[in-house]
């Protein structure tokens, strides 16, 4: 049963089973789409007008992330990936385009013209753009279930400053 609420939201009520009646109420609300989401795609479309290479967004002050960017830059002989710090204005716009908060620096993000990847999916997609043996390694790692890959990714990402340290500014530029 759906009951319209003010603000364009709908409340869904499901009757609980008889033995749990009066103990359980399930409800959900639907929010209207955010108008700034569409504008972010339009605002960042110019990033791909003249250069269609994907953009790797990374934490500019994280030593682990900077090391990862150096590795990708060294192995990517054909320069198939561009780089941008998450903290930069362009990085914040691309984060919004990817459906993430502009101040979210919890994950590496790979932004292609029509799609974005986060966490372990971003790492595997980046590996596909690199020279041998990285695409083959990415092929085998894709068979590890996503929840396991992201669990491992999150554990490293949440402790990256303690394990690898950080710098006062982005070292890549």
Backbone torsions as a table, in degrees:
resi	resn	phi	psi	omega
1	UNK	NA	128.8	-178.6
2	UNK	-110.6	130.8	177.3
3	UNK	-116.4	119.5	178.6
4	UNK	-68.6	136.9	177.4
5	UNK	-116.2	166.0	178.5
6	UNK	-66.6	150.8	178.7
7	UNK	87.6	11.6	177.0
8	UNK	79.5	9.4	-179.9
9	UNK	-93.7	157.7	178.7
10	UNK	-125.2	134.7	177.0
11	UNK	-103.0	127.0	179.7
12	UNK	-102.7	123.6	177.2
13	UNK	-115.7	128.7	176.7
14	UNK	-115.4	130.6	178.0
15	UNK	-69.1	129.9	179.4
16	UNK	-73.6	162.1	175.7
17	UNK	-57.4	154.6	-173.1
18	UNK	-57.9	-39.4	-176.9
19	UNK	-71.9	-16.4	178.5
20	UNK	-108.6	6.4	-179.0
21	UNK	-56.0	142.5	-177.9
22	UNK	77.5	-4.4	179.2
23	UNK	-108.8	-25.1	-170.5
24	UNK	-130.3	127.5	173.8
25	UNK	-129.5	123.5	179.4
26	UNK	-105.9	128.5	177.9
27	UNK	-142.3	153.4	177.3
28	UNK	-142.0	147.2	176.5
29	UNK	-122.8	145.3	177.5
30	UNK	-109.4	123.5	180.0
31	UNK	-92.3	147.5	175.7
32	UNK	-67.2	152.0	179.7
33	UNK	-62.1	143.9	179.5
34	UNK	-77.1	129.8	-178.8
35	UNK	-67.9	-25.7	-177.0
36	UNK	-74.1	-15.4	179.1
37	UNK	-65.1	-46.1	179.8
38	UNK	-65.0	-42.5	-178.8
39	UNK	-63.9	-31.3	179.6
40	UNK	-66.5	-38.6	177.8
41	UNK	-65.2	-44.0	178.2
42	UNK	-65.1	-39.7	-177.3
43	UNK	-68.7	-26.4	-178.2
44	UNK	-105.3	2.2	179.6
45	UNK	-64.1	-26.1	179.4
46	UNK	-66.0	-22.5	177.9
47	UNK	-62.7	-22.3	-175.9
48	UNK	-114.5	6.3	-179.6
49	UNK	-64.8	-51.4	-175.6
50	UNK	-103.8	-17.2	-178.6
51	UNK	-133.9	108.4	-174.4
52	UNK	-89.0	2.6	179.1
53	UNK	-64.1	145.0	177.6
54	UNK	-67.5	160.2	-178.7
55	UNK	-116.5	125.1	176.6
56	UNK	-92.5	118.0	176.3
57	UNK	-95.3	132.5	-175.9
58	UNK	-142.1	159.6	177.0
59	UNK	-73.4	111.2	-173.1
60	UNK	-68.5	-18.8	-178.8
61	UNK	-103.6	-5.1	-178.3
62	UNK	-82.7	125.9	179.5
63	UNK	-64.8	-37.2	177.5
64	UNK	-63.5	-45.0	-178.9
65	UNK	-65.2	-42.6	178.0
66	UNK	-63.3	-38.5	175.7
67	UNK	-64.7	-38.3	177.0
68	UNK	-64.5	-40.1	177.7
69	UNK	-64.9	-43.0	177.6
70	UNK	-59.8	-42.8	178.8
71	UNK	-61.8	-48.2	-179.9
72	UNK	-61.9	-43.2	-179.7
73	UNK	-62.5	-39.1	-179.7
74	UNK	-71.8	-36.3	-176.4
75	UNK	-85.1	-25.4	-178.6
76	UNK	-84.7	76.5	-176.1
77	UNK	-65.0	-28.8	-178.7
78	UNK	-87.9	2.8	179.0
79	UNK	52.2	53.9	-177.8
80	UNK	-87.8	-6.0	-179.2
81	UNK	-126.8	137.6	172.6
82	UNK	-100.2	163.8	-176.5
83	UNK	-128.0	145.9	175.7
84	UNK	-153.2	135.1	178.4
85	UNK	-72.1	141.3	177.1
86	UNK	-60.0	-30.4	-176.3
87	UNK	-79.1	-13.0	-179.0
88	UNK	-74.0	163.3	178.5
89	UNK	-63.0	-42.2	177.5
90	UNK	-63.6	-40.1	178.2
91	UNK	-61.9	-40.7	178.6
92	UNK	-65.3	-39.9	177.3
93	UNK	-64.5	-42.1	179.6
94	UNK	-68.8	-31.8	174.0
95	UNK	-62.9	-45.2	177.9
96	UNK	-60.7	-41.7	178.5
97	UNK	-60.5	-32.3	-179.4
98	UNK	-84.5	3.0	178.6
99	UNK	82.9	17.8	-179.0
100	UNK	-113.4	159.9	178.0
101	UNK	-67.0	144.2	-176.9
102	UNK	-66.1	-17.1	178.6
103	UNK	-104.4	12.8	-179.3
104	UNK	-83.3	108.0	179.0
105	UNK	-112.7	26.8	-174.2
106	UNK	-82.9	-10.3	-174.7
107	UNK	-148.1	148.5	167.7
108	UNK	-70.3	144.9	-179.1
109	UNK	-131.7	133.9	173.1
110	UNK	-110.8	119.3	-177.4
111	UNK	-108.0	117.8	171.9
112	UNK	-101.4	174.7	-176.3
113	UNK	-58.1	-39.8	-174.9
114	UNK	-115.0	0.7	-174.5
115	UNK	-157.3	155.6	176.1
116	UNK	-127.2	150.6	178.8
117	UNK	-126.7	143.9	178.1
118	UNK	-129.0	163.7	175.5
119	UNK	52.1	-133.4	-173.8
120	UNK	-66.6	-28.7	176.6
121	UNK	-65.2	-37.3	177.6
122	UNK	-65.1	-42.9	180.0
123	UNK	-61.3	-45.8	-179.7
124	UNK	-64.7	-40.7	-180.0
125	UNK	-65.7	-39.7	176.3
126	UNK	-61.2	-43.0	179.9
127	UNK	-60.4	-32.0	179.0
128	UNK	-66.3	-26.6	-180.0
129	UNK	-82.4	-13.1	-173.4
130	UNK	-89.0	176.0	177.9
131	UNK	-77.5	169.1	178.0
132	UNK	-54.8	144.9	5.4
133	UNK	-98.2	12.3	-173.2
134	UNK	-63.6	-41.9	177.9
135	UNK	-61.8	-36.2	178.7
136	UNK	-69.1	-39.7	177.2
137	UNK	-63.6	-41.4	177.2
138	UNK	-62.1	-38.5	178.5
139	UNK	-58.9	-45.7	-178.7
140	UNK	-72.6	-35.7	-179.2
141	UNK	-69.6	-22.7	179.3
142	UNK	-66.0	-17.4	179.2
143	UNK	-81.6	-11.5	171.8
144	UNK	-75.4	128.7	-177.2
145	UNK	-55.8	143.8	-176.1
146	UNK	-56.0	-41.2	-177.1
147	UNK	-65.8	-30.0	177.1
148	UNK	-74.6	-45.3	178.7
149	UNK	-60.4	-45.3	-178.9
150	UNK	-70.1	-32.1	175.4
151	UNK	-62.1	-46.0	178.7
152	UNK	-65.6	-42.9	178.8
153	UNK	-58.9	-48.9	-178.3
154	UNK	-60.7	-39.1	179.5
155	UNK	-63.9	-41.4	177.1
156	UNK	-70.1	-45.7	-177.2
157	UNK	-62.6	-39.6	-178.6
158	UNK	-70.7	-19.7	-178.3
159	UNK	-116.1	13.7	-172.3
160	UNK	-64.3	-36.5	179.3
161	UNK	-69.4	-40.1	-179.9
162	UNK	-68.7	-37.6	-177.1
163	UNK	-80.8	-40.5	-171.7
164	UNK	-117.4	-11.8	179.4
165	UNK	83.1	-178.5	179.1
166	UNK	-148.6	162.6	179.4
167	UNK	-114.4	168.0	-178.2
168	UNK	-75.4	-22.3	-179.2
169	UNK	-147.7	167.7	-179.9
170	UNK	-69.5	126.3	-175.9
171	UNK	-88.4	-9.5	-173.8
172	UNK	-77.4	-36.5	-173.6
173	UNK	-79.6	NA	NA
